[in-house]
Amino acid sequence: MHDQIQLPSLADTAGATAIALDFETASPSRGSICSIGLAWIRDGQVSHVAHRLVRPHDMQFAPSYIAIHGIYPYHVEHEPEFPAIWDELLPHLEATPLLLAHNAPFDIGVLREALSHYGQPWPSLQYLCTVKIARAAWPQLENHKLNTVAAHIGFALRHHAADSDAAACASIAIRATAESDAPSMTDALPRWSIRPGRLEPGYHESCSTLSDRASQRSRARLPRWLRQI
């Protein structure tokens, strides 16, 4: 479950159209990354998968989090901290037009917290939340948690193994795009009423749906004291 899979070379992933990303954390502190999973999409399929263990800066592991992902301090005590792995990952993000995450507010929040903790600038990237994609593609599902959607598309998920979670996220986007009959994921976005999120140095905009944006506009018209409730 905790085997490491090194990142492929940039040459090997040339032409990838998206990278799916999954973080596991050691504690409720969002910057406490202990595992990173990655999956590249090229030519409508998952072309590469990678998995790296990470040493959290404070090595504080919450028992409830260990129970979720099975990663103990001894698994990561000799691993590099996040900046070393970020140096490997960033060129891939810069070479690929789109980042994917299932429940992106969590994973993008983890990334922002980790970068800020280590004094690293936020990268410039566009991202999509595959929870929103799944809701648009399969509204009939009981819920749109990763394990539920993975089962719906027939993906054999090892839940909370970051490489498997990332591959499931990528597979959800691939299947939803195929079923939309759009020529590409980007072309499918208007059909799903989804706008990509953006991350740039000092700026963040969430991935949103048409209903999200309508709700935000309605809330913005409320008096300030009501918006704070």
C-alpha positions in Angstrom: 0.0 0.0 0.0 2.9 2.3 0.7 5.2 1.4 -2.1 6.7 4.4 -3.8 6.4 5.0 -7.6 8.8 7.6 -8.8 7.6 10.4 -11.0 8.1 9.8 -14.8 10.3 12.0 -16.8 8.9 15.0 -18.6 9.7 13.4 -21.9 7.6 10.3 -20.9 4.6 12.4 -20.1 4.8 14.9 -23.0 1.4 15.5 -24.5 -0.5 14.8 -21.2 -3.7 16.9 -21.0 -4.2 16.7 -17.3 -2.7 15.5 -14.0 -4.9 14.1 -11.2 -3.5 14.8 -7.7 -4.3 13.4 -4.3 -2.9 14.2 -0.9 -3.0 12.3 2.3 -2.3 14.2 5.5 -0.9 13.2 8.9 -3.3 15.3 10.9 -6.0 18.0 10.6 -3.3 20.5 9.8 -3.7 20.8 6.0 0.0 21.3 5.4 0.9 18.0 7.0 1.3 16.1 3.8 2.5 12.5 4.3 1.6 11.0 0.8 1.2 12.3 -2.7 -0.5 10.4 -5.5 -0.4 11.5 -9.2 -2.0 10.2 -12.4 -1.4 11.6 -15.9 -4.0 11.6 -18.6 -2.9 11.3 -22.2 -4.8 10.2 -25.3 -8.0 9.6 -23.2 -6.4 7.2 -20.7 -4.3 7.1 -17.6 -0.8 6.9 -19.0 1.4 7.1 -15.8 0.9 6.9 -12.0 3.3 8.0 -9.3 3.3 7.8 -5.5 5.7 9.6 -3.1 5.8 9.4 0.7 6.5 12.7 2.4 7.9 13.6 5.9 5.5 16.1 7.5 7.4 19.1 8.9 6.3 18.4 12.5 5.9 14.6 12.3 2.6 14.9 14.3 0.3 12.0 13.2 -3.2 11.9 14.5 -4.4 8.3 15.3 -7.7 8.9 13.4 -5.8 9.9 10.3 -3.5 6.8 10.6 -6.6 4.7 10.7 -7.8 6.2 7.4 -4.6 5.8 5.3 -2.4 3.4 7.3 0.7 5.6 7.1 2.7 5.7 10.4 5.6 8.0 11.3 8.0 5.1 10.7 6.9 5.0 7.1 8.1 8.5 6.4 10.7 9.4 9.0 13.5 9.0 6.4 11.6 10.6 3.5 12.2 14.1 2.1 9.9 17.0 3.2 7.5 18.6 0.8 9.9 21.2 -0.9 12.1 18.5 -2.3 9.2 16.6 -3.9 7.6 19.9 -5.0 10.8 20.6 -7.0 10.1 17.3 -8.9 6.4 17.9 -9.3 6.3 21.6 -10.4 7.8 21.1 -13.9 5.0 18.5 -14.6 2.3 20.9 -13.5 3.8 23.7 -15.6 3.9 21.4 -18.6 0.3 20.2 -18.3 -2.7 22.4 -18.9 -5.0 21.1 -16.2 -4.9 19.7 -12.6 -7.7 17.4 -11.3 -8.7 16.6 -7.8 -11.6 14.8 -6.2 -13.0 17.3 -3.7 -10.6 19.9 -4.9 -11.2 22.4 -2.0 -9.3 19.9 0.2 -6.4 19.1 -2.1 -5.9 22.7 -3.3 -6.2 23.8 0.3 -3.5 21.3 1.3 -1.2 22.5 -1.5 -1.7 26.2 -0.6 -1.0 25.5 3.1 2.1 23.4 2.4 3.5 26.0 0.0 2.8 28.8 2.4 4.4 27.0 5.3 7.6 26.5 3.4 7.6 30.0 2.0 7.1 28.7 -1.6 5.2 30.8 -4.2 1.9 29.4 -5.4 2.1 28.1 -8.9 0.0 29.3 -11.9 -2.5 26.6 -12.8 -6.0 25.7 -13.7 -7.9 22.9 -11.9 -11.1 21.0 -11.9 -13.0 19.3 -9.1 -14.1 15.8 -10.2 -16.8 15.8 -7.5 -18.5 18.6 -9.5 -17.9 16.7 -12.8 -19.4 13.5 -11.3 -22.4 15.4 -10.0 -23.0 16.8 -13.5 -22.4 13.5 -15.3 -24.2 11.1 -12.9 -26.8 13.0 -10.8 -28.6 9.8 -10.0 -25.9 8.5 -7.7 -26.5 8.2 -4.0 -23.5 10.5 -3.4 -20.4 11.5 -5.2 -17.7 10.4 -2.8 -14.7 8.9 -4.5 -15.5 5.3 -3.6 -19.1 5.6 -4.8 -18.1 7.1 -8.2 -15.2 4.7 -8.6 -17.6 1.8 -8.1 -20.0 3.3 -10.6 -17.4 3.4 -13.3 -15.9 0.0 -12.4 -12.6 1.3 -11.0 -11.0 -1.0 -8.5 -10.2 1.5 -5.8 -7.7 1.1 -2.9 -9.3 4.0 -1.0 -6.8 6.4 0.7 -3.9 5.0 -1.1 -2.9 8.2 -2.8 -1.8 6.7 -6.1 -5.1 4.7 -6.4 -7.2 7.8 -5.4 -5.4 9.9 -8.1 -5.9 7.2 -10.7 -9.6 7.0 -9.8 -10.0 10.8 -10.0 -8.4 10.7 -13.5 -10.6 7.8 -14.6 -13.7 9.6 -13.4 -12.8 12.6 -15.6 -12.1 10.4 -18.6 -15.3 8.4 -18.3 -17.5 11.5 -17.8 -15.9 13.2 -20.8 -16.5 10.1 -23.0 -20.1 10.0 -21.9 -20.6 13.7 -22.6 -19.8 13.1 -26.3 -17.6 16.2 -26.2 -14.3 15.9 -28.0 -12.3 16.8 -24.9 -12.7 17.5 -21.2 -12.4 21.3 -21.9 -15.1 21.1 -24.5 -17.3 19.3 -22.0 -17.2 22.0 -19.4 -20.0 24.1 -20.8 -22.2 21.0 -20.9 -21.5 20.5 -17.2 -21.8 24.3 -16.4 -18.4 24.1 -14.7 -15.7 26.8 -14.7 -12.1 25.8 -13.8 -10.5 27.1 -10.6 -7.4 29.1 -10.8 -4.3 29.3 -8.6 -1.7 32.0 -9.1 0.9 33.7 -6.9 -1.2 35.5 -4.3 -4.6 34.6 -5.9 -7.1 31.7 -5.8 -10.4 31.2 -7.5 -12.4 28.1 -6.8 -13.7 25.7 -9.4 -17.4 26.4 -9.7 -20.7 25.5 -11.2 -23.4 27.8 -12.6 -25.4 27.3 -9.4 -22.3 28.0 -7.2 -21.9 31.3 -9.0 -25.6 32.2 -8.8 -25.5 31.5 -5.1 -22.3 33.7 -4.7 -24.0 36.6 -6.5 -27.1 36.3 -4.3 -25.0 36.2 -1.2 -23.0 39.2 -2.4 -26.3 41.3 -2.5 -27.1 40.6 1.1 -26.2 43.1 3.8 -22.7 42.5 5.3 -24.1 41.4 8.7 -26.2 38.7 7.0 -23.3 37.4 4.9 -21.4 36.8 8.2 -24.1 34.5 9.6 
